[in-house]
């Protein structure tokens, strides 16, 4: 029997998300790269302007050098600019992040002068610093970074807002989402001086983005009220550029659905250190990721904010942009489309109406209706991360289990416990703790919601350091599989019969000395005989 789609969930934010592009004109790029920005359909870029370049001498501003001219040229072409300005200047605080009141005031005055020169209609937002949870703050030993950064935001707001009330002052700027670090800034009063909170949600898989952004909104609510979220860098360092289009469409769709105001793909052009992150090659050839960005900019985002469509299956992702376009992907499952529509792949190329969903997004344009066929995948630890029927535990050496809860910290949130560090479990990766004499196993548990006949498969990997990990699978507490993970391990077609409420535990424990216990994982249960099991690469 076919399962029908249900109405889209209501969106908390009605305005469409804006997609921009990260650029590096400040580093000497030719200004004609702006032609490529326009060709994609983007109308905003994010670039840098080091404080020391614009204020080489205290109180003396220079906004006419070649390294600054790109701002004026972009604006003349109808492209607005988000400026990231690092608060470092050798003329103040010995070149460290502005931390004295005088240096922080000087930084605020500099930004106000910059906006006086270029105008509010050109520079729409200022990002105060870059990845301040990583190495973005250069401060004297023993400094309270969040407190100093909150004071810096206050100085910027005090100097900029009276002269340029319409310019967004963006704070946070964390590498990944970093809710715990952002919460420490909020606790110091920084949220009150931000018009938006910046994150750089880099990751290997888009799964879990929505969960982390929900946690960030909750942290803001506890600190006095939510502010708009800007993702001013996102992307991934792909081993194969052919993987980029699917990631771009999925992540862009999920960011839109999560209420992100503006998102900037990193970046426009491949760089020597990041050869598969660009939308163009250095010789200006449009890459597969560029095709995907163009499709998102022209075919999806202008038509409304993405809203997730309810289905009977959390391994399936269906989002609606406006009344007549869908994006669908997920675990393998039959699908049937009806109605007058066009079907595209993640690069915007025409395809025949598919009869199966897969990890490759399908873009459906027009007044189409879809129906899902019988489930092939019963559960998937990646697509269903942090929700039923999955839970996360630590198994002690005596066999007892300790439930884990979500922890927000400096970087990506994870399931863990303050008493069991460094053990952690994320959507597709984790770390076991202890050593071979006293192992603490990271455990992913599936609890059957119904009686099921299934086949279990799992893909596991780790770097070739340490003594490896012991991998076990237990059914209702009884061991049914054991193996060793040195580099890669594939478990395929392990038959299991589950009664409602019975558990399957995938556990990874250290074999030797502590260290080298990080791993990657994915676990899937499928209907017996199905070809939808995981293919490990």
N, C-alpha and C positions, 0 to 999 in steps of 0.2 A: 504494500500500500504506500502511496506517495504522501510525503509530508509537505504541506503548503506553507509558504512564507506568511508571516504575520506583519502587522503594521510596524513602521519604523518607530523606535523609541524617540520621545521628544528630546530636542537638543537644548542644553542650557544656554548656549550662545548662538544667536541667529546669524550673525555676520560671517561671511565666508573667511576662511583662513587665507592669509596672503603668503605666497611662496616666493622667497627671494633667493639670491645666490651669493655665496661667500666669494670674495675676490681679493686680489693683492696688488692693487694699483699703487699703493704706498711703497711697495717693494720694487717699483720700476716697470711694471707691466706697460706695454704699449696701450695707449688710450683706445685704439681701434678694437680692442677686445670688448668694448661696450657694444659693438655691433652684434657680437654673439649673444650677449645678454638680451638685447632687444629681439633677436631672431627666435629665441626660445619663448618669448612672450612675457618675460619677467620685467617688473617695473620697479624693483628695489634691489640694492646690493648692500652687503655688509663688508666694510673695509676698516683698515687701521689708520690712525694718525697719532704717532708718538708725540707726547707732550713736548719733548725736547726739540722736535723739528719745528713746531709752531711757536715755541717760546725759548729760543736759544739763550737769551739773556733775560733775567728776571724783569718782568713788566714790559718787555719789548716783544711784540708779536709779529710773526712773519707768515702770512697766509697766501703768498704769491709764488712760492718756490714750485719747481716742477713736481715734487713729491706730493704737493697739496692740490695742484691744479685739477686733478681728476674729479674732485668734488664739484667744481663749477661746471666742467664739461658734462658730467653725468646729469646734472640738473638741467642743463640746456637741452639734453636729449630726452627729458621726461622721466628720468630714472632717479628716484629719491635714494638717500643714503642713510644707512644706520652706521654711525661711527663708533667703533670701539677705541677708546682712548685709555691707554695704560697710564696710571698715575705715577710714573717714574720720570724724573728729570734730574740730571746731575747738579743743577743749580739749587736744588732743594733737598734737605734731609740726606745729604751725602749720596744721592742717587737711589735711595731706597724708596719703597712705596711711601707716598706722602702720609706721615703719621703725626707730625707736629701741627698744632692749630694754624700756624702761619703757612705751612706748605699746603695744607688742605684748603685753606682759603684761596691761596694762589692757584691751585688746580681748578677750583670752582670759578674763579675770575677768568681763567684761560678759556674754559668751556663757554662761558657767557660771551667772551670776545669773539670766539670762533663762530658762534651762532649769530652774533651781530654782523659778522662779515658775510656769511653764506646765506643766512636767512632761514626762517622756520620751514618754508615750503620746500627746501632742499634737504637739509638735515633734519629728519623727522624724529630721530631718537639718538640718545647717547648711551652707550654701554660702558659702565664704569668699571674698567679693569677686565681681565680675561682669566678665566679658570682659577678663581681665587682660592678654591679648595685644594688645588694641586700646587703648582709652583708660582702662582700668579701674585702672591704677596711676598715682598722682600722686606722683612722687618727685623729690627734688633732682636737678639735672643731674649726669650722670655716674654715677648709681646703677646697681648691678647688680640689675635688677628680679627675675629669677628667684631670685637668692640671698636677697634681702630677703623675697620671697614665701614661699620655703621656710622661712625662719626664723619668719615669721608663723604658718605651719601648725604648726611645732613648738611655739610658744607656746600656740596654741589647744589642741593635743592635751594639753599639760602641765597646763593649767588645767581643761579640760573633762572629760577621760576619767576621772580618779579619781572624779568626782562623777556622771558620766552616761556610763558605758561603753557603753550601748546606742545612743546617738545617733551617727549617721553624720557624720563630718567630711569634707566634700566639697571637694576642691581642684581647681585648674586653671581651670575656668570660662572656656573660650576661645570667642571669636566664631569660628564654624565649628569645624572639628576641631583644627586648629593643632598637629599632632603634633610639629613641630620645636620650637615654643615649649614645649610640655609636656615634651619630652625635656630641655630646658635646666633646667626645674624639677626633674625627676627627678635630673639630674646633681648638683644642689645638695643632694640628700637629701630633697627634698619628698615623694617618693612614700611614704616610710616613715611619714609623718604624715597620710596620707589614708586614709579608709575607702572612698573612691570618687573616680574622676576624672570631672570634668564637662566636657562639650562642648556647644556650641550649633550643631548641624549644619545651619545655614541653607544653602539652595542652590535653584537653579531647577528642577533635576531630581533625583529620588532616586538615579539611576544613579551608581555609584562610592562610595556610602555604605559598602558592605561592604568595599571595598578599603581605604579610609582607616581604618576601624575595625580592620581586621587589622593595618595598619601601626602604629596606636597600641598595640595589644596587644604587638606585637613590640618597640616602644620600651620598654614597661613591663617586658617579660621581660629585656631587656638591662640594665635598671636594678635588677633584683632580684626581679621577680615581678609578675604582672598583678593589678590591683585591679578591682573592678566599675566599669563605665562607666555614667554617668547622663547622659542628654540632657535638660538642664533647660530648654532652649528649642529648639523646632524649628518649621519652617513655611516660608512663602514669602510675598513681597509680590506677590499675584496681580494681573495686569491685569484679569482677568475672574474673578469669584467662582465661576463655574461650573467653573473648572479646579481648584478647591481639593479637592473630594471625592476625585478620583482620586489627587492628590498625597498626601493624608492617608492613604489606605488603603495606597498603595505604600510610603511612607516609614515608616509605623508597622509594617508587615509586615517590612520590611528591617531596621529597628532591633531588632525582636524576634528575628529570625533571627540577627542579629549578636551577641546576648547582652547587649544593653543592659538594665540592671536596671529603671530607671524612665525614662520619657520624658514631657515636659510640652509640650503644644501651646501655641504662642504665637499668640493668646491668647484669653481668653474673649469679649471684646467688641471690636468695631471701634473703633479710635482715629482721631482726626483725621489723624494722620500715616501710619496704616496701615489704610486703609479696607477692605481685603479680606483681612485676616488673622484676623479674629475668627470665633467660632462663633455669635455673636449680633450683631444690630444693636443700637445704643444703646436702641431702643424695645422690646427683648427679643424680637424676631422671630428664630426659629431659622433659620439660614442653611444653604445646602447643605453647607458644611463641618461644621456642627453635626450634621446628619443622619449624615454619615460618621463623626464621632467617636462618636456614639451607637451606630452599627453596630459599630465596632471594640470599644467598651467592653462591649457586651452579647452580640455574636454571635461574636467571634473571640478576643480576648485571654483571657477566662476559661477557655478550653478547652485551653490549653497554649501552649508557646513555638513560634513559627513555625519550620518546617524546610523547606529548599528541596528540591523533588522533582527528581531527575535526569530530563532529557529529552535528546533528541539535538540540541538547538538552544539556543545561548546567547542568542539574541534573544528567547526565551520565558521568562517568569518564572512559576513555579508553586510555591506554598508551602502547606504543610499545617499547620493548627491542630488538634491532637488527631486522633482517628481519623476524624472525620466532617465536616470542613469544609476547603474549599480556597479559595485566592485565586489568580486567574490573570490575567495581562496580558502584553502584549508586541507584537512586530511582527505584522502580519497573517498568520494561518495558519488553515486549516480545523481545526475541532475537533468531536468528537462525544461527547456525554455519554450514559452508560447508568446505570441504577439509579434508585431512588426518592429523588429529591432536590428541593430548592427552589433557585431561582436568583435572585440579587439583584444590583442595580447597586451602585456605591460609596456611594450614599446609603441603602442598605438597602431599596430599593424592589423589589418582585417583578418579574421579567422572565421571558420565555419562554426555554427552554434555547437559548443562542446556537449558531450553527453556525460562527462565526469568532471568533478571538481578536483583540483590538485593544489600543490603549493604555489603554482604559477597563477597570478591573478588573472581573472577574466574581467574585462570592462564591457558592460552591456548598455547600449544606448538605445533609448526609445521606450515606449510604453510596453515593456515586456513583463511577463510573469514567470517565475521559476518554481519548480517543484523538486524537492529532494527525494531520491529513492531510498531504499533500505540502507541502514548503516552498515558499512564494512569495518570501520574503526570504532571500537567500543570506548577507547580511552587513549589519550595522548598526553604525556607529562609536560610537553612543551606548550602545546596550544591551550591546555587547561591549567597552566601554572597558577598556584595560589588559590585554587578553588576546588570545590568538590568534583570528583571523589578522591582528591589527593591531599595528603598531609605529610609533615616533615618532622623527623625525629633524629635524635642521637642515640645510638645503641652503645651502652657501656660494656666493658669487658666481662662483667658478671651477667650480661644478657638483659638487664633492665633498660627500658627506653625512657628518654626524656623528651617531652614534646617541645618543639621549637616554635618561636613566634617571629613575626617580621620585625626586623631591626633597621632603623634609619641611621645612617652614619655619614662619614665624609664622602663616600662614593655610592655605588649602587646598593639599594636596599636588599636585604637578604633574610632568609630564615636562619635563625641561630639563637644563641643564649649568651648573655654577658659572661657567664661562668664557664663556658665551653669553647672559648676562642682558641684557635682560629677556625673552628668548624663553622661551615656555612653552606647553604644551599640556595642557588638562584635558579632562574628558569631553565638554563641549559648547562650549568656548571656548578661546581661545589668544591669544598676543601674538607678532607677528613682530618682528624686531630689525634694527638697522642703518638705512640710508636708501637712497634711490634710487641713489646712487653705489656703495654697498657693501651690497647687500641680504643679509639672512640670513633665509631662508624657513622658516617653520614648516611641517613636512611630516607628514602622516598617511598611512601606507602600509598598503595591503592586499596580502597575499600569498596567492595562490590556493591552497587546500589540495587542489584537484582541477581537472580540466579543466572549464571552465564557459563557457556562453553566458549573457550577462547584460546588463542595462540599468542604467546608473549614473545616480543622481540625487544632488543635493546642495543643501542650503539654507545660505546664508551671509548674515551680517549684521554691521554695525558702526555705531558712531556716526558722524555726519557731521562728523568732524574729521580733520585731516591730509589728505594728498594721495591717500588711498585705497590699495588693495592690488592688486597683480597676482596673479590667480588662474590657476594652471595645473594641468592634469591630464596625467600622463605614464603611458604603458603600456609597461612594460619599458624605461624610459628614453627612449621616443619621445613627443614632445609630441603630444597629441590634442585638447587644448582650452586656450584662453587667454581670459581676460576680466578685467574691472576691477570690484572691489568698492568702491563708494562708500557705499552704505547697505544695499541688499539685492541679492542675486544668487541666481537659481534656475537650476540645471542639471538638465535632465530628459531621460530616455530616451536617454542617450548609450550606443550599443551597444558592447560589448567582447566579445572572444573571448579567453579566458585559458587557457593551459596551466598545469599544476601547477607552482607555484613562481614563476610570473610575478607582477609587481607592478603595482599602480596607486598613483600618488602624487598626493595633493591637496596643493598647496603654495601658501602665501600669503606674498608678499614686499612690503616697502615700495616705494612709487613715488617719494616725495619725501623731505623732511626727516624725521629721527627724530621719533616722537611720533604719537599717534593710530593706533597699529598693533594695537590690540586688536580681536578679532573673535569671532563665534560661528559654529559650523559643525555640520553633521551630514551624513553620507554613507551611502548605502544602495545595495546591489546587489540586483536582483530578477530573477526569471525573465522572459525576454523575453515581452512582451505582458501582463504582470501589471499589475493596478491598484494594487499595493502600494507603488509608488514614493512618495517623500516629497512631501507637499503643503506648500509654503512659505507662511507667513503673514506 
